[in-house]
Amino acid sequence: MTIQAPEQLVPDYQTSWQGLSVAALSKRFGDVEALRDAALSVKPGEVLALVGPSGAGKTTLCRIIAGLTDADAGSVSIDGEDISGLPPGLRRVALMFESYALYPHLTVRENILSPLRARGRNRELGSSSIGFDELLSVLEISHLVERLPVALSGGQKQRVALARALIQDPRLLMLDEPISHLDAKLRHKLRGEIRRMLSVRQHPSIWSTPDGLEALSVGDKVAVIHSGRIEQIGTPEEIFQHPASIKVARLFGDPPINIIRGELSGEAGKAAFVSASLKLELSPLLQELVQDRTRKNIYIGVNPTDIHINSNGKFSGSLYSVEAFGKNYIVTVQLSDGEIVKIKTKDPMEKSIGSEILFNISPAGLFLFDGEHGTALAPKSHLISGVFHERGPEQL
């Protein structure tokens, strides 16, 4: 069954799809800077994954775009129209709240259909919208349609809120952590299903999440936000392969990248990274990046898959813990200076906790970050899509 609004209630609004543009949005709550000069754009039909840790500013940004929170500065435009001064009801923006915000006196069916039946907002489901029954089936809530929210679990409430957002045909759709409270199996299923639904629609979409891997899998573009600032915007490949800062690098990977602080040693053109536990020769490309540097402090980033346990390994540490994940193992090693590194391997670890572990590090897999600001050192061509903010090491 496909829900249709009465013909006479379909608005005469004709959209020329141009997408979303956010410029220099700033917001403070007392002494707390929630957003600072946030800028991004989302094309029609594009999904932007907005990723950052809890408290980074994701929800504040979404609420400002929806008109539920006023910005201190900046503007929001949809399809070329500045909507900064419009009330929420006139923006035609669909927002799924992280807190669900279901009507307690309405059934699941009534909650889902409420945006289509609201006074002055009844409209047809667009040709790209999914049918009501199909939507319930995909979200696995068909059996819940006559229940009230009080009779639902947290995961069920989240799927009802998700259905209420997806049933609409808005100018912009925003999903604030739409699958965060679901079990792993359902989360993996819906990640692909929702991505498929969004890919056939004309409107731009924003998918907010604290999960870096989720962001990489659902976004056509990824915007990384931290402490209210957009750190980097790019394709999933650009973000993962060329993180613009330590904060970006730490959000991605399972387990995340290892970050180790040290300094450069040696003459220009023959520099090495040296810490209390490691001395690494740099690849020719990295040599080029550091040969003209006057500051010696530096961070290296090493992906757990670029560290290889080997009985003839050049480096050593003590076995701290082992986690088994089916065919993969996460081995945690503590170096002599107390530094912790994570290693991802397919080989079972038969040694006991505290045993010596020998390993090698692939120089080709290293990332270099400035020791003062935490920004990446990389060829300029890799950072075209990056957005950088220089800060001191205490904020890394």
N, C-alpha and C positions, 0 to 999 in steps of 0.2 A: 504494500500500500504506500503510495506517495502522497504526502500531505500537500494540498493546494489551498492557498488563501483565496477568498472570493475575488473575482476579477475586478470588482469595483474598488477593492482596497489595495490593489497593486499600485505602488507609487509611480509617478511619471518621471522619476529621477533617471537620467541617462548618464552613465559613467563613461568617461574616456580614460581607460586604464593607463595610469602613469606611475603608479606605485607610491610608496611611502618615502618621505624625506624628513629627517630629523636634523636640526641644526643647532649646535651650541646650547643644548639644554643643561641647565644648572638648577640644583635644588638643595637647600639646607633645611634641616630640622634642628633648630637651636644651634648648638655648636657642632653638630654632625653634618659633614658634607656628604650628602647622599649621591649627588651627581655633579660632575664638573665638565662642562663643555662637551657633553656627549653628542656625537654626530654619527649618523649612519643613514643608509638608504636601502630600500628593498624593492626590487622590480616586480611588476605584475607576474603572478605565477611562481614567484621565487620564495623559497623558504629560508629565512635567516635564523640560524641557531644562535641564541644569545646565551652564553655560558659564563659562569663565574661562581665563586664560592658563596655560601650563605652570607647575606649582608652586603653583597657587592654592589647592589643597586638595580638588579634585574626587575624586581616587582615595581619599584618606584618609577623606572623608565616606562614600563607598560602602563601603569596607572596614569602617568602624565599624558601619554599618547591617547589613552581612552578618555581623558578629560575628568578623571576622578580625583586627580591631584593637580594643583596649579604649580607650574614651573616658576622659578624666580627669574629665569632668563631663557631665551631661545625660542624656537618655533617648531611646529609640527605641520607638515603639509601632506595631503593625500590627493593624488590625481591632480596635482598642480594647485590645489586649493588650500590656503592657510586656514587650518581648523583650530588654531590655538585659542581663539576666543569663543568657540562654539561649546554649548553644554553637551554632556555625554550623549543625551538622547538624539542629538542631531548629527552626530559624527558617523553613524553607521559603522561602528567598530564593534566586533565581537571579541570579548575577553573572557577566557576561562580563568576563574580565580583559583589560586593555589589552595585557598580555604574552602572551596566548593561553592559556598554562598547559595545553597538550595533553599527554596521556600518550604518551611517545615509543614505547612498545612496542605501542600499540594502533593499529589502522587508523583511517581517517577514519570509517567506519561505526561502529566500536566506540567511538571518542571521542564521537561525537554521541549515541549511545544510553547512554553510561555513567551519566548522572544517573538514568535510568529503571531501571537494573539494579543500582545500588549497594545494598549490604546494608541492608535495612530501609527503603528509599526507593522501591521499585518501586511505580508507580501508573499508572493510566490516563492517556492523553492526554485532557485536558478537551475538551469539545465545541467550544471556541473555538480549540483548538490546530490548527496546520497539519499536514497529512499529511507523513510522512517523505519520500516521493518528491517531493512538490510543493515541500517546503522545499529539497531538494537542487537542484531545477530552478531555483527562484527565485534561489538563491545561486550558480548556475552551477558546482556542484561534483559533479554526478552522476557524472562520469567519474573522480572521484578516490577513490571509496568504499573501494577496497582498498589504497590507498597508506598508507604510514607517514608521520608528520609530517616525517621527515628528507628526504623526497622532495617536499616542498611548498615553494612560494615564500612570502614573508611575507604577501602578499595572500591566498593560498589558506588559509594557517593562520588568518588572521583570520576568514575566512568559515566555517571549520570551528568555530572557537570561538563564532561568532555562532549557527550552527545548533544547537550544543549548548545554548545558552541558550534559544533560541526553541522548541526541542522540548519544553521543560518547561511545566508548568502550575502556577506558583508563586503564593504570596501577593503577592510583589513581584518585579519583574524589573528589573535594573540592567544597562545596557550602557555600558561604559567605553570611549569612543572607538571605536565598533564598525566604522566604515568609514574610519578615518583613513589606512590604508595601501593603499587601493584606487586604481586609476586613475580619472581624472575621470569618464569615461563610466559606469563601473560604480558609482561613488559616487553619481552623480545618480540612476541607476536604483534602487539599493537604498534610498536615502533615502526614496523614495516607497513602495516595496514594504514595507519594515519598518514604516513609519508606518501603512500600511493594516493589517498584521497586528496591531499593537498596539491599533488603534482598536476592534477587535471583541472585545477581551478584557476580562474583569471586573477583573483585578488592576491596581494602579497600576504605572507604569513610570517609570524615570529614565534619561534618555539624556545621558551626559556627553560634552562636546566642547569643544575650544578654539576652534572655528569659530563666530563669531557668526551668520553667515548660515545655517549648518546648524541652529543652535539655533532661530532664528526659524521655519524651515521645518518642523521636526518637533515642536515643543512646543505643547501646549495652553496651558501656562504656561512661563515662562522664569525661572530663578533665576540671577542673575549673582553669581559668587563671585570674590573677589580678596584675596590675602594672608590666606586663611583666614576671611574675613568675607563674609557675604551682603550684597551692596550693594543689590540690588533684586530684587523678585519681582513679576511681572505678566504680562499677556497679551503676545504678540509685538508687538501694535500699541502697547500702553502703553510697553513697553521701548524700542521704536525711536523713537516720536514724542516721548516724554517721559523721556529718560534721567535718572536720579536723581543722577548724578555724572559727572565727567570720565572716570573709569575705566570706567563703563558705556558712555558714548558712544563711547569709542575701540574698543570691541569689535565694533561693528556698522558695516555699510556696506562697499562695495567700489568705491573705496578708502574707508578710514575717515574720519570727520569731521575737519575741520581745527580745531585748538585754538590760539588766539592770545591771548597775555596782554597786557593794557593797563590802562587806567584810565577811570573816568567823568569826563567834563568837562561843565561847564555848570551852569545853575541847575536846581533841582528842577522836574520836568515838561518839561524841555528837554535832558535828558542825552544825551550822545553817547559812543560808545566811541572811545578814542584810543590808538593805539600808535605806534611810531616810523615806521610805514609807512602806517597807515590812520587815517581818521577817518570813523566811521559814525554816521549818525543812527539812533536807535532807533525802532521801531514804537510806536504808542500803547500796546499791551499791555506791551511791555518798559519803556516809560517808567513805567508804573504800578508795576512791580516794583522799580525802582531809586530812585524819588523820595524814599524815606525812609531810604535807606542812608547810614550814616556812613562806612563804609570805601569807599575809592575803587578799590582794586585789584580787577580782575575779569578773567575769561576769557570770550571768545566762542567758540562752536562754529558752524562753517559747513559744511554738507554740500557735497561737491564738485559736486553738481548745482545748487546755488544760487549758484554763481559762473559768470558768463557772459562769455566773451571777446567783446570789442566794440571796433571801431576807434575808437569815441568813448568808451571806458570812462573812468571817473573815477579808477581806480587803475592802477598799473603795476608791473611787475617784469620780470625777465629770464627767458627760456625756459631751464629747467634740463634737462628731458627730455621725451620724448613716447613713450607706449606705445600701440600699436594693438591693439584687441581687437575685430576684426570691424567692426561698425557703430559702436562706441564708441571714444573715445580718452581716455586719461588723460594730461593735460598738467600737468607740474610746473613751478611758477613760483617763483623766488626773489625775495623782496621786498628792499628796500634795506637793511633791518636784518638780513638773513640768514635771516629767517623763510621757511619752505617751505610752500607751499599746493598742494593737489591740486585739479584741475578736471576734471570728467567732462563730455565734450562729444561730440556726434555729427559735428561739423565737423572735417575733416582739418586738420592743422597743417602748413603749408608753410614756416614760418619756420625759420631755422637756430638751433642752440643759441646762447644768449647774446643773441638778439634781444629787443627790447622787446615786452612783451605788455601790452595794455590790457584791463581787465576791470571789470565791475560786480558788486556783491554785493547779493542780494535781502534787504532788511531783514526781510521777513516770515519768512525761513528761518533766522534767527539763534537760537541758544541762549545763555543767559547762565549762568555758573557763578561762585560765590563765589571770590574770589581767595585767601582764606586756607584754606578747607577743600575747595574743589573740588566742593561740592554744588550742585545745580541751583537756579536761581531760577525759579520757575514758579508759576502759580496753584495754590492748595492742592488744588483739585479734581483736578489732574493727578497728584498725588503720593500719593493714598490708598493705592496698593499698594506704595509705595516703602519700602525699608528703608535708613536712612542711618547712617553712622558719620563723625563729624567728625574730620579729621586735618589736619595741617599741609601746606603746599604742597610740602614735600620728598617727600611720599609720593604726590603726584598722578601 
